[in-house]
């Protein structure tokens, strides 16, 4: 019994430390969200530079995901938690991956397409403003995720999760609003602009959905550690 209790305590400590190290992902996600907001609000000449910054962060996220996956499968981790921990790493990394997709879309639209179709740029201002609101809400979700990963009190972890659920619902409402307005004004857009707006809004919504999925996994892992 003593050996079993010791092993359970040891693995619990190891897993808590590992979860705390995962906070690097919300930090990266917040950085790239700031870059995306800057891309939609700054001079187009800066978009190439900002896109490269997001690309570097995406590569950093991929490297971290690979390293953590190796650590999980080869470390002193409770076997019953390995799958959830691996899923969690993937969800956290997905936020960064989606950000890189968004940065490339913004760059292509503003640096490549609008150079010769600048008259269409005005129709992008309203959805871009909404995208900034959605990304700002996404940053709040990432901050709550970081709180969950840093917290040891299960009740506080649950409170952070509830905040993320509320944020996800608000972002979902913003997404629907963007889609409603986009369809109402579809006659002012060509297919390329219409597709750009709809793909962007879905991808940003997916980022916040990833945060909620990650929150579900974190809570499940904590409940296993305290059960």
Secondary structure, DSSP 8 states (H G I E B T S, - for coil): -HHHHHHHHHHHHHHHHHHHHTHHHHHHHHHHHHHHHHHHHS-GGGHHHHHHHHHHHHHHHHHHHHHHHHHHHHSS--GGGHHHHHHHHHHHHHHHHHHHHHHHHHHIIIIIITTT-GGGTHHHHHHHHHHHHHHHHHHHHHHHHHHHHH---HHHHHHHHHHHHHHHHHHHHHHHHHHHHHHHTGGGS-HHHHHHHHHHHHHHHHHHHHHHHHHHHHHHHHHHHH-
